[in-house]
Amino acid sequence: MCQVCRVVVVLSLLLGGASAAQATDWYVDPAGNDSNSCLTPAAACLTLQAAIDKASATDTIHVAAGTYASILVTVNKTLTLLGAQAGVDARTRVDAESVLSNSEGMQIAASDVVIDGFTIQDSVNQGFTGFGVWMNPSVSVSGTRVVNNIIQNNIVGIGIANAGPSQELIQHNLIQSNNQPGGASGTGIYTDQFEGGQVTNVLIDANAFKGNQNAGVAFSSTDTSRPDSNIEISGNSFDQNGQGVYFINTTSANVHDNRISDTTVPTDGSRSKAITAFGSVDGLTIMNNDLNMGADLGIRVVNLDPDILNPNTNVAIHLNNITNFAVAGLLVDPGGHVGPVDATCNWWGSPTGPTNPNNPAGTGDVVDGDATFDPWLTAPAPGGACGVQPTTTTSTTTTSSTTSTANPTTTTTSSTTSTANPTTTAPPTTTPTTTTSSTSTSTSTTLPPERCGNCVDDDGNGLIDFEDPACCSGPAAFVGTPRQGRLAPRGGQSFLRLHATLATAGFTVSPPSDEVVLQIRQANGPELLCAEVPPGKFMKMGKGYKFWDRKHSVPSAQGIDDMFVRLNPNGHVPYRTYGRRVNFPTPPAGELEITVGFRDPTVGDASNRCSRMTVSFSAGKNGALRYP
C-alpha cells in the first residue's frame, strides 16, 4: 500500500474512533420501557440500571421525576447521573424529585462518577451494606461527586471511599434520619477500614445533617497502618444528631465554619458530642465553628482504645463559639492527647472565660482536662477579641536622601499604637525627581519605580509587585513547591484552595507586622489576582498565623476567606489559602504563576520576601482546575 494511502486509512480510523467516543445522553422515565433505545425522553428506559448497562463511560443519564423502586443499582463505569433536581441545592428545594428507593442502595464501582439531583432512600437490607450510596473500595474508586441530593431513611446515608488522587466531593446534600436498623445505623456519612479502605482527599462541604441518631460524619477506621488523611469538613449544619463529627485514626483533618447544634443522646450508648478525636488522630484543626447546645460535651479528645490506638497529637481548637453544653465545652481525657490541647482564642459563653479551676472567675462552659484555654475570646466569634490586649507603642523614623535622575527621594515616618495587633501608618511616600536634557526635539519620560504592595504595575514592565524583581529578587526570592490546588468557576468569581511550601530554609515570616500578598497570573499572560492582607489582620494560632474574613470586611483580600502560614523548626514554611468566591475568573487549564510576598511597611522594601512557583493545573469537570 502506498504511504499516502496508509496515512488516509489511519486518519479515517482515528476520526471515526473520535466520533464513536463522543459522550451520549440517555433517559429514564417512570413511563419508559427497558427495551426502548433510551436515547430520547420519548423512548426512555424504565429503570436506572438498564440505562447504566446500555451507557458507556463518560455518558450522561437523565432521570425524570418519579419514584424508581429497585433492589441494588450498581454504577460500574464513569457516568454522570442527573435527577430532576440536578444543580439545585437539596437543603432548600421543594419541587418534584427523582426518588431512588433501593432496598440495597446504590453502589459506586468506578471513579469520577457524579450523582446529582436525586432523593435516595430506603436502603434497609441488613445483609448488604445498608448505605444509600456506597463507594466500593475494592475497585479503588476516587473522584466521586455526590451533590444536591436528599439522602434519607437508610441504615446509613453515605459510605465513603476515596483512594485518590482526585478529590471526593460531598456537597449541597440534605442527609437526614438515616436510622433504619443495621450496622452503623444512625449515621449520615460513615467509613472504616472495611467499608471504605484507606480514605484520602475528601471535601464534605455545605450539607445539612439532621436527625441522624448516632453521628453526622464518622471516620471510624482502626487500622493504624493505613490512616485516613486530608479530610476537610466545612460550611455544614448539624441539627439534632447524636454526635456531629468524629475521627479515629486520621491525619490532617480540618473542621471549620460549621454549625453544630442540639446534639442528642446517641442510641449506640456513646456520649453526646459535637466533635471528637477518638485516638490516633494527628493534625486535627477545629476552627471558626459554632457549637451550641448539647446533651453532654462540646468537644472531646480521648484515646478510645489504648490497646490498638495511640494518644491524639496536634489537635488545635481556635476561634470557635462553644456554648451551652450540659457537662463540658471541652473534655480532654487522661491519656487522650500528647501534651496540652491548644484551645486558645475560643468563646466559651462568657467574657470571663471557661469554668476551670485555673480560672476561678470563669463562668462559661467547662473546660476539663489538659488544655490551654488562656487567652480566650471576650465576645463571640467572629469579631471577639482574644484576651486582654497589651498596649504597645512603636515609633520608627527613617530619613534618606538621594540625588539622582532615576532614583527617588524618600522620607519615611511611622508611628504605631495598638491594643491587639499593630496598626501601621501608610507605606512610605515616594516622590521621584526626574531631570531630562536633550538637544533633540523629542521628549523622554522616566516611568516611576515599582511600588510594592499596591497591586499596580507602576513601572510599566508587565510585572506587578512581588512578581517584579524591583520588589523581590536575589536572596529574598525563593522557589516554592505546590502541594495541592483547586479552582472552580463561581459566576465571574472562583473557588480557590491552595496548599504549598513557600521555602525549605532561610525564609522568615512575621504576619502580625507584614502585609501578605497573593498573586496569580496565567503563564505569559495577564494577572488574574492580586490580594493583599494588611498588617495586623493575622492572629497567632498555635505555631502559625491565621487570617480569616468570612464576612469579607477586608476589601483588599479580594474575597479570600482564610489564609495560614507557619515557620516550622526545620525551616519549612507551609502556606495555605481558601476562598469560596474570590474575585477573579477561573482561567483555562494550563500553567499559573503563583507568587506570595511579605513586606513590613514600617521597614520598607528592604524587608521584602517572596516565594514564586509555576503550577500546571489540569482540567476537571464543569470548568474546574486541579493540581496535582
For each residue, the residues with C-beta under 8 A, 3 or more apart:
1: 5 6 9
2: 5 6
3: 6 7
4: 7 8
5: 1 2 8 9
6: 1 2 3 9 10
7: 3 4 10 11
8: 4 5 11 12
9: 1 5 6 12 13
10: 6 7 13 14
11: 7 8 14 15
12: 8 9 15 16
13: 9 10 16 17
14: 10 11 17 18
15: 11 12 18 19
16: 12 13 19 20
17: 13 14 20 21
18: 14 15 21 22
19: 15 16 22
20: 16 17
21: 17 18
22: 18 19
23: 58 59 60
24: 39 55 56 59 60
25: 39 59 60 61 62
26: 38 39 45 51 54 55 59 60 61 62
27: 32 38 39 40 41 43 44 45 51 61 62 64
28: 32 38 44 45 46 47 48 50 51 61 62 63 64 68
29: 32 41 44 45 46 64 66
30: 46 64 66 67 68
31: 44 46
32: 27 28 29 36 38 43 44 45 46
33: 36 44 45 46
34: 38 45 46 47 50
35:
36: 32 33 43 44 45
37: 40 43
38: 26 27 28 32 34 43 44 45 50 51 54
39: 24 25 26 27 43
40: 27 37 43 44
41: 27 29 44 62 64
42:
43: 27 32 36 37 38 39 40
44: 27 28 29 31 32 33 36 38 40 41 64
45: 26 27 28 29 32 33 34 36 38 48 50 51 54
46: 28 29 30 31 32 33 34 50
47: 28 34 50 51 68 70
48: 28 45 51 52 61 63 68 70 73 81 100
49: 52 53 70 73 74
50: 28 34 38 45 46 47 53 54
51: 26 27 28 38 45 47 48 54 55 61 63
52: 48 49 55 61 73 74 75 76 77 79
53: 49 50
54: 26 38 45 50 51
55: 24 26 51 52 59 61 77 79
56: 24 59 77
57: 77 78 79 110
58: 23 78 79
59: 23 24 25 26 55 56 79 80
60: 23 24 25 26 79 80 81 82
61: 25 26 27 28 48 51 52 55 79 80 81 82
62: 25 26 27 28 41 82
63: 28 48 51 68 81 82 83 84 98 118
64: 27 28 29 30 41 44 84 98
65: 83 84 96 97 98
66: 29 30 98 99
67: 30 99 101
68: 28 30 47 48 63 98 99 100 101
69: 101 102
70: 47 48 49 73 100 101 102 103
71: 102 103 104 125
72: 102 103 104 105 106 107 128
73: 48 49 52 70 100 102 105 106 107
74: 49 52 106 107 109
75: 52 79 81 106 107 108 109 110 113
76: 52 109 110
77: 52 55 56 57 110
78: 57 58 110 111 112 113
79: 52 55 57 58 59 60 61 75 110 113 114
80: 59 60 61 113 114 116
81: 48 60 61 63 75 113 114 115 116 118
82: 60 61 62 63 86 114 116 117
83: 63 65 86 97 98 116 117 118 119 149
84: 63 64 65 95 96 97 98 117
85: 88 90 93 95 97 98 117 118 148
86: 82 83 116 117 148
87: 116 117 148
88: 85 93 95 117 148
89: 92 93 148 172 206
90: 85 93 148 149 150 172 173 174 208
91: 172 173 174 206 207 208 237
92: 89
93: 85 88 89 90
94:
95: 84 85 88
96: 65 84
97: 65 83 84 85 118 119 150
98: 63 64 65 66 68 83 84 85 117 118 119
99: 66 67 68 118 119 121
100: 48 68 70 73 106 118 119 120 121
101: 67 68 69 70 121 122
102: 69 70 71 72 73 105 106 120 122 123 132
103: 70 71 72 122 123 124 125
104: 71 72 123 125 128 129
105: 72 73 102 120 123 128 129 130 131 132 133 134 154
106: 72 73 74 75 100 102 115 120 123 132 133 134
107: 72 73 74 75 129 134 136
108: 75 113 115 133 134 135 136 141 144
109: 74 75 76 136 139 141
110: 57 75 76 77 78 79 113 139 141
111: 78 140 141 142 143 144 166
112: 78 142 143 144 145 166 621
113: 75 78 79 80 81 108 110 141 143 144 145
114: 79 80 81 82 144 145 147 621
115: 81 106 108 118 120 133 144 145 146 147 149
116: 80 81 82 83 86 87 145 147 148 149
117: 82 83 84 85 86 87 88 98 148 149
118: 63 81 83 85 97 98 99 100 115 149 150
119: 83 97 98 99 100 149 150 151 152
120: 100 102 105 106 115 123 132 133 149 150 151 152 154
121: 99 100 101 132 150 151 152 153 154
122: 101 102 103 153 154
123: 102 103 104 105 106 120 128 129 130 131 132 154 155 156 180
124: 103 130 154 155 180 182
125: 71 103 104 128 130
126: 130 155 181 182 183
127:
128: 72 104 105 123 125
129: 104 105 107 123 134 156 159 195
130: 105 123 124 125 126 154 155 156 180 182 183 184 185
131: 105 123 134 154 155 156 157 158 159 190 195
132: 102 105 106 120 121 123 151 152 154 156 157 158 178
133: 105 106 108 115 120 146 149 151 157 158 159
134: 105 106 107 108 129 131 158 159 195
135: 108 141 144 159 160 161 162 168 196
136: 107 108 109 139 141 161
137: 140 141 161 163 195 196 197
138: 197
139: 109 110 136
140: 111 137 163
141: 108 109 110 111 113 135 136 137 144 161 162 163
142: 111 112 162 163 164 165 166 168 201
143: 111 112 113 162 166 167 168
144: 108 111 112 113 114 115 135 141 160 162 168 169
145: 112 113 114 115 116 168 169 171 621
146: 115 133 149 151 158 169 170 171 173
147: 114 115 116 169 170 171 172 173
148: 85 86 87 88 89 90 116 117 171 172 173
149: 83 90 115 116 117 118 119 120 133 146 173 174
150: 90 97 118 119 120 121 173 174 176
151: 119 120 121 132 133 146 154 157 158 173 174 175 176 178 188
152: 119 120 121 132 157 174 175 176 177 178
153: 121 122 177 178 179 180
154: 105 120 121 122 123 124 130 131 132 151 157 178 180
155: 123 124 126 130 131 178 180 181 182 183 184 185
156: 123 129 130 131 132 159 178 182 183 184 185 187 188 190
157: 131 132 133 151 152 154 175 178 187 188 189 190 212
158: 131 132 133 134 146 151 170 175 188 189 190
159: 129 131 133 134 135 156 189 190 191 195 196
160: 135 144 168 170 189 190 191 196 199 202
161: 135 136 137 141 191 195 196 197 199
162: 135 141 142 143 144 166 167 168 196 199 200 201 202
163: 137 140 141 142 197 198 200
164: 142 200 201
165: 142 201 628
166: 111 112 142 143 162 201 620 626
167: 143 162 201 202 203 486 626
168: 135 142 143 144 145 160 162 201 202 203
169: 144 145 146 147 203 205
170: 146 147 158 160 173 189 202 203 204 205 207
171: 145 146 147 148 203 204 205 206 207
172: 89 90 91 147 148 206 207
173: 90 91 146 147 148 149 150 151 170 207 208
174: 90 91 149 150 151 152 207 208 210
175: 151 152 157 158 178 188 189 207 208 209 210 212 216
176: 150 151 152 188 208 209 210 211 212
177: 152 153 210 211 212
178: 132 151 152 153 154 155 156 157 175 185 186 187 188 212
179: 153 185 186 211 212 213 267
180: 123 124 130 153 154 155 185
181: 126 155 185
182: 124 126 130 155 156 185
183: 126 130 155 156
184: 130 155 156 187 190 195 214 218 220
185: 130 155 156 178 179 180 181 182 213 214 267
186: 178 179 212 213 214 215 242 266 267 268
187: 156 157 178 184 190 212 214 215 216 217 218
188: 151 156 157 158 175 176 178 209 212 215 216 217 241
189: 157 158 159 160 170 175 204 216 217 218
190: 131 156 157 158 159 160 184 187 195 196 215 217 218 220
191: 159 160 161 195 196 199 218 219 220 221 228
192: 195 196 220 221 222
193: 196 197 198 221 222 223 226
194:
195: 129 131 134 137 159 161 184 190 191 192
196: 135 137 159 160 161 162 190 191 192 193 199 221
197: 137 138 161 163 193 226
198: 163 193 221 223 226 227 228
199: 160 161 162 191 196 202 219 221 228 229 231
200: 162 163 164 228 229 230
201: 142 162 164 165 166 167 168 229 230
202: 160 162 167 168 170 199 230 231 232
203: 167 168 169 170 171 232 234
204: 170 171 189 207 217 231 232 233 234 236
205: 169 170 171 232 233 234 235 236
206: 89 91 171 172 234 235 236
207: 91 170 171 172 173 174 175 204 236 237
208: 90 91 173 174 175 176 236 237 239
209: 175 176 188 212 216 217 236 237 238 239 241 244
210: 174 175 176 177 238 239 240 241
211: 176 177 179 239 240 241
212: 157 175 176 177 178 179 186 187 188 209 215 216 241 242
213: 179 185 186 241 242 264 266 267
214: 184 185 186 187 218 241 242 243 266 267 268 270
215: 186 187 188 190 212 218 241 242 243 244 245 246 266
216: 175 187 188 189 209 212 236 238 241 243 244 245 260
217: 187 188 189 190 204 209 233 244 245 246
218: 184 187 189 190 191 214 215 243 245 246
219: 191 199 228 231 246 247 248 249 250 253
220: 184 190 191 192 246 248
221: 191 192 193 196 198 199 226 227 228 248 249 250
222: 192 193 248 249 280 305 308 309
223: 193 198 226 227 249
224: 227 249 280 308 309 310
225:
226: 193 197 198 221 223
227: 198 221 223 224 249 250 251 280 282
228: 191 198 199 200 219 221 231 247 249 250 251
229: 199 200 201 250 251 252
230: 200 201 202 251 252 253 484
231: 199 202 204 219 228 247 250 252 253 254
232: 202 203 204 205 253 254 256
233: 204 205 217 236 245 253 254 255 256 258
234: 203 204 205 206 254 255 256 257 258
235: 205 206 257 258 580
236: 204 205 206 207 208 209 216 233 258 259
237: 91 207 208 209 258 259 260 261
238: 209 210 216 241 244 245 258 259 260 261 263 274
239: 208 209 210 211 261 262
240: 210 211 261 262 263 264
241: 188 209 210 211 212 213 214 215 216 238 244 263 264
242: 186 212 213 214 215 263 264 265 266 267 268 270 272
243: 214 215 216 218 246 263 266 270 272 273 274 276
244: 209 215 216 217 238 241 258 260 263 273 274 275 291
245: 215 216 217 218 233 238 255 258 260 274 275 276
246: 215 217 218 219 220 243 273 275 276 277 278
247: 219 228 231 250 253 276 277 278 281 284
248: 219 220 221 222 278 279 280 281 304 309
249: 219 221 222 223 224 227 228 279 280 281 309
250: 219 221 227 228 229 231 247 253 280 281 282 284
251: 227 228 229 230 281 282 283
252: 229 230 231 282 283
253: 219 230 231 232 233 247 250 281 283 284 285
254: 231 232 233 234 284 285 287
255: 233 234 245 258 275 284 285 286 287 289
256: 232 233 234 285 286 287 288 289 562
257: 234 235 287 288 289 550 561
258: 233 234 235 236 237 238 244 245 255 289 290
259: 236 237 238 289 290 292
260: 216 237 238 244 245 263 274 275 289 290 291 292
261: 237 238 239 240 290 291 292 293 294
262: 239 240 292 293 294
263: 238 240 241 242 243 244 260 272 273 274 293 294 295 296
264: 213 240 241 242 272 294 295
265: 242 272 295 296
266: 186 213 214 215 242 243 269 270 271 272
267: 179 185 186 213 214 242
268: 186 214 242
269: 266
270: 214 242 243 266
271: 266 296 297 300
272: 242 243 263 264 265 266 294 295 296 297
273: 243 244 246 263 276 294 296 297 298 299 300
274: 238 243 244 245 260 263 289 291 294 297 298 299 325
275: 244 245 246 255 260 286 289 291 298 299 300
276: 243 245 246 247 273 299 300 301 302
277: 246 247 281 284 300 301 302 312 315 336 337
278: 246 247 248 281 302 303 304 309
279: 248 249 302 303 304 305 306 309 310 311 312 336
280: 222 224 227 248 249 250 309 310 312
281: 247 248 249 250 251 253 277 278 284 312 313 315
282: 227 250 251 252 312 313 314
283: 251 252 253 313 314
284: 247 250 253 254 255 277 281 312 314 315 316
285: 253 254 255 256 316 318
286: 255 256 275 289 299 315 316 317 318 320
287: 254 255 256 257 316 317 318 319 320 541 546 548
288: 256 257 319 320 381 382 548 550 562
289: 255 256 257 258 259 260 274 275 286 320 321
290: 258 259 260 261 320 321
291: 244 260 261 274 275 294 298 299 320 321 322 323 325 329
292: 259 260 261 262 321 323 324
293: 261 262 263 323 324 325
294: 261 262 263 264 272 273 274 291 297 298 324 325 326
295: 263 264 265 272 326
296: 263 265 271 272 273 325 326 327
297: 271 272 273 274 294 300 325 327 328 329 330 331
298: 273 274 275 291 294 322 325 328 329 330 365
299: 273 274 275 276 286 291 317 322 329 330 331
300: 271 273 275 276 277 297 330 331 332 333 336
301: 276 277 312 315 330 331 332 333 336 337 341 369
302: 276 277 278 279 331 332 333 336
303: 278 279 306 309 310 311 312 333 335 336
304: 248 278 279 309
305: 222 279 308 309
306: 279 303 309 335
307:
308: 222 224 305
309: 222 224 248 249 278 279 280 303 304 305 306
310: 224 279 280 303 313
311: 279 303 335 336 337 338
312: 277 279 280 281 282 284 301 303 315 336 337 338
313: 281 282 283 310 337 338
314: 282 283 284
315: 277 281 284 286 301 312 337 341 342
316: 284 285 286 287 341 342 541 542
317: 286 287 299 320 330 341 342 343 346
318: 285 286 287 342 343 344 345 346 541 542 546
319: 287 288 345 346 377 381 382 539 541 546 548
320: 286 287 288 289 290 291 317 346 347 381
321: 289 290 291 292 346 347 349 380 381
322: 291 298 299 325 329 330 346 347 348 349 365
323: 291 292 293 329 347 348 349 364 365
324: 292 293 294 349 365
325: 274 291 293 294 296 297 298 322 328 329 365 366
326: 294 295 296
327: 296 297 331 366
328: 297 298 325 331 365 366 367 368
329: 291 297 298 299 322 323 325 348 349 354 364 365 366 367
330: 297 298 299 300 301 317 322 341 343 354 365 366 367 368 369 371 373
331: 297 299 300 301 302 327 328 368 369
332: 300 301 302 336 337 340 341 368 369 370 371
333: 300 301 302 303 336 369
334: 369 370
335: 303 306 311
336: 277 279 300 301 302 303 311 312 332 333 369 370
337: 277 301 311 312 313 315 332 340 341 370
338: 311 312 313
339: 370
340: 332 337 370 371 372
341: 301 315 316 317 330 332 337 369 370 371 372
342: 315 316 317 318 371 372 542
343: 317 318 330 346 367 371 372 373
344: 318 372 373 374 375 376 386
345: 318 319 375 376 377 386 387 539 541
346: 317 318 319 320 321 322 343 373 376 377 381
347: 320 321 322 323 364 376 377 379 380 381 384
348: 322 323 329 353 354 355 362 364 365 367 373 376 377
349: 321 322 323 324 329 363 364 365
350: 353 354 362 363 364
351: 378 379
352: 359 361 362 363 364
353: 348 350 356 359 361 362 364 373 374 376
354: 329 330 348 350 359 362 364 365 366 367 373 376
355: 348 359 362 363 364 365 366 367
356: 353 359 362 366 367 368 373
357: 360
358: 374
359: 352 353 354 355 356 362 373 374
360: 357
361: 352 353
362: 348 350 352 353 354 355 356 359
363: 349 350 352 355
364: 323 329 347 348 349 350 352 353 354 355 376
365: 298 322 323 324 325 328 329 330 348 349 354 355
366: 325 327 328 329 330 354 355 356
367: 328 329 330 343 348 354 355 356 371 373
368: 328 330 331 332 356
369: 301 330 331 332 333 334 336 341
370: 332 334 336 337 339 340 341
371: 330 332 340 341 342 343 367
372: 340 341 342 343 344
373: 330 343 344 346 348 353 354 356 359 367 376
374: 344 353 358 359 387
375: 344 345 386 387 388
376: 344 345 346 347 348 353 354 364 373 386 387
377: 319 345 346 347 348 380 381 384 385 386
378: 351 384 385 386 387 388
379: 347 351 383 384 385
380: 321 347 377 383 384
381: 288 319 320 321 346 347 377 384
382: 288 319 548 550 551
383: 379 380
384: 347 377 378 379 380 381
385: 377 378 379 389 420
386: 344 345 375 376 377 378 389 420 539
387: 345 374 375 376 378
388: 375 378
389: 385 386 418 419 420
390: 419
391: 417 418 419
392: 416 417 418 422
393: 415 416 417
394: 415 416 417 422 602
395: 414 415 416
396: 413 414 415 416 602 603
397: 412 413 414
398: 412 413 428 604
399: 411 412
400: 410 411 412
401: 409 411
402: 407 408 409 410
403: 409 433
404: 407 433
405: 433 434 435 436 446
406: 434 446
407: 402 404 432 449
408: 402 430 431 432 433 448 449
409: 401 402 403 431 432 433
410: 400 402 428 429 430 431
411: 399 400 401 428 429
412: 397 398 399 400 428 429 604
413: 396 397 398
414: 395 396 397 424 425 601 602
415: 393 394 395 396 425
416: 392 393 394 395 396 422 423 424 425 602
417: 391 392 393 394 423
418: 389 391 392 421 422 423 536
419: 389 390 391
420: 385 386 389 536
421: 418 512 535 536 537 538 539
422: 392 394 416 418 512 513 535 536
423: 416 417 418 535 536
424: 414 416 513 535 536 601 602
425: 414 415 416 601
426: 429 601
427: 451 453 601 604
428: 398 410 411 412 601 604
429: 410 411 412 426
430: 408 410 448 449 451
431: 408 409 410
432: 407 408 409 446 448 449
433: 403 404 405 408 409
434: 405 406 445 446
435: 405
436: 405 443 444 445 446
437:
438: 442 443 444
439:
440:
441:
442: 438
443: 436 438
444: 436 438
445: 434 436
446: 405 406 432 434 436
447: 458 459 460
448: 408 430 432 451 458 459
449: 407 408 430 432 458 459 470
450: 457 458 459 461 463 465 468 470 471
451: 427 430 448 454 456 458
452: 465 466 468 470 471 472 597 599 605 608
453: 427 465 515 517 532 597 599 601
454: 451 458 465
455: 464 465 517 530 532 556
456: 451 464 465
457: 450 460 461 462 463 464 468
458: 447 448 449 450 451 454
459: 447 448 449 450 468 470
460: 447 457
461: 450 457 468
462: 457
463: 450 457 467 468 469
464: 455 456 457 467 468 519 527 530
465: 450 452 453 454 455 456 468 471 517 519 530 595 597
466: 452 471 472 517 519 595 596 597 608 610 612
467: 463 464 471 519 521 527 593 595 612
468: 450 452 457 459 461 463 464 465 471 472
469: 463 472 473 477
470: 449 450 452 459 473
471: 450 452 465 466 467 468 597 599 605 608 610
472: 452 466 468 469 476 477 597 608 609 610
473: 469 470 476 477
474: 477
475: 506
476: 472 473 608 609 610
477: 469 472 473 474 609 610 611 612
478: 502 503 506 507 609 610 611 612
479: 503 611 612 613
480: 500 501 502 503 575 594 596 611 612 613
481: 500 501 504 613
482: 485 498 499 500 594 613 615 627
483: 499 500 501
484: 230 497 498 499 627 628
485: 482 497 498 499 615 617 625 626 627
486: 167 495 496 497 624 625 626 627
487: 494 495 496 586 587 617 624 625
488: 494 495 586 620 622 623 624 625
489: 493 494 495 585 586 622 623 624
490: 493 494 495 580 581 586
491: 581
492: 585
493: 489 490 559 581 582 583 584 585
494: 487 488 489 490 579 581 582 584 585 586
495: 486 487 488 489 490 579 580 581 582
496: 486 487 560 577 578 579 582
497: 484 485 486 576 577 578
498: 482 484 485 575 576 577 578 594
499: 482 483 484 485 574 575 576
500: 480 481 482 483 574 575 576 594 596 611 613
501: 480 481 483 504 572 573 574 575
502: 478 480 507 565 573 574 575 596 611
503: 478 479 480 506 507 571 572 573 611
504: 481 501 570 571 572 573
505: 571 572
506: 475 478 503 571
507: 478 502 503 567 571 573 609 611
508: 567 609
509: 514 545 565 566 567 573 598 609
510: 513 514 598 600
511: 514 516 533 535 538 545 547 565 598
512: 421 422 535 536 538 540 545
513: 422 424 510 535 536 600 602
514: 509 510 511 535 598 599 600 607
515: 453 532 533 534 535 598 599 600 601
516: 511 532 533 538 547 563 565 596 597 598
517: 453 455 465 466 530 531 532 533 595 596 597 598 599
518: 529 530 531 560 563 577 594 595 596
519: 464 465 466 467 527 529 530 531 594 595 596 597
520: 527 528 529 584 592 593 594 595
521: 467 525 526 527 528 529 592 593
522: 525 526 528 587 590 591 592 593
523: 590 591 592 593 614
524:
525: 521 522 587
526: 521 522
527: 464 467 519 520 521 530
528: 520 521 522 584 585 587 592
529: 518 519 520 521 558 582 583 584
530: 455 464 465 517 518 519 527 558
531: 517 518 519 556 557 558 559 560 582 583
532: 453 455 515 516 517 556 557
533: 511 515 516 517 537 538 547 554 556 557 560 563
534: 515 537 554 556
535: 421 422 423 424 511 512 513 514 515 600 601
536: 418 420 421 422 423 424 512 513
537: 421 533 534 547 549 554 557
538: 421 511 512 516 533 545 546 547 563 565
539: 319 345 386 421 545 546 547
540: 512 544 545
541: 287 316 318 319 345 544 545 546 564
542: 316 318 342
543: 566 568
544: 540 541 564 565 566 567 574
545: 509 511 512 538 539 540 541 564 565 566
546: 287 318 319 538 539 541 562 563 564
547: 511 516 533 537 538 539 557 560 562 563 564
548: 287 288 319 382 561 562
549: 537 552 553 554 557 560 561 562
550: 257 288 382 561 562
551: 382
552: 549 555 557 559 561
553: 549
554: 533 534 537 549 557
555: 552 558
556: 455 531 532 533 534
557: 531 532 533 537 547 549 552 554 560
558: 529 530 531 555 579 582 583 584
559: 493 531 552 579 580 581 582 583
560: 496 518 531 533 547 549 557 563 577 578 579 582
561: 257 548 549 550 552 578 579 580
562: 256 288 546 547 548 549 550 577 578 579
563: 516 518 533 538 546 547 560 575 576 577 578
564: 541 544 545 546 547 574 575 576 577
565: 502 509 511 516 538 544 545 573 574 575
566: 509 543 544 545 573 574
567: 507 508 509 544 571 573
568: 543 571 572 573 574
569:
570: 504
571: 503 504 505 506 507 567 568
572: 501 503 504 505 568
573: 501 502 503 504 507 509 565 566 567 568 611
574: 499 500 501 502 544 564 565 566 568
575: 480 498 499 500 501 502 563 564 565 596 611
576: 497 498 499 500 563 564
577: 496 497 498 518 560 562 563 564
578: 496 497 498 560 561 562 563
579: 494 495 496 558 559 560 561 562 582
580: 235 490 495 559 561
581: 490 491 493 494 495 559
582: 493 494 495 496 529 531 558 559 560 579
583: 493 529 531 558 559
584: 493 494 520 528 529 558
585: 489 492 493 494 528
586: 487 488 489 490 494 623 624 625
587: 487 522 525 528 590 592 625
588: 619
589: 617 618 619 625
590: 522 523 587 616 617
591: 522 523 614 615 616 617
592: 520 521 522 523 528 587 614 615 617
593: 467 520 521 522 523 612 613 614
594: 480 482 498 500 518 519 520 612 613 614 615
595: 465 466 467 517 518 519 520 610 611 612
596: 466 480 500 502 516 517 518 519 575 610 611
597: 452 453 465 466 471 472 516 517 519 608 609 610 611
598: 509 510 511 514 515 516 517 607 608 609 610
599: 452 453 471 514 515 517 605 607 608 609
600: 510 513 514 515 535 603 604 607
601: 414 424 425 426 427 428 453 515 535 604
602: 394 396 414 416 424 513
603: 396 600 606 607
604: 398 412 427 428 600 601 607
605: 452 471 599 608
606: 603
607: 514 598 599 600 603 604
608: 452 466 471 472 476 597 598 599 605
609: 472 476 477 478 507 508 509 597 598 599
610: 466 471 472 476 477 478 595 596 597 598
611: 477 478 479 480 500 502 503 507 573 575 595 596 597
612: 466 467 477 478 479 480 593 594 595
613: 479 480 481 482 500 593 594
614: 523 591 592 593 594
615: 482 485 591 592 594 627
616: 590 591 627
617: 485 487 589 590 591 592 625 626 627
618: 589 625 626 627
619: 588 589 623 624 625
620: 166 488 623 624 625 626
621: 112 114 145 624
622: 488 489
623: 488 489 586 619 620
624: 486 487 488 489 586 619 620 621
625: 485 486 487 488 586 587 589 617 618 619 620
626: 166 167 485 486 617 618 620
627: 482 484 485 486 615 616 617 618
628: 165 484
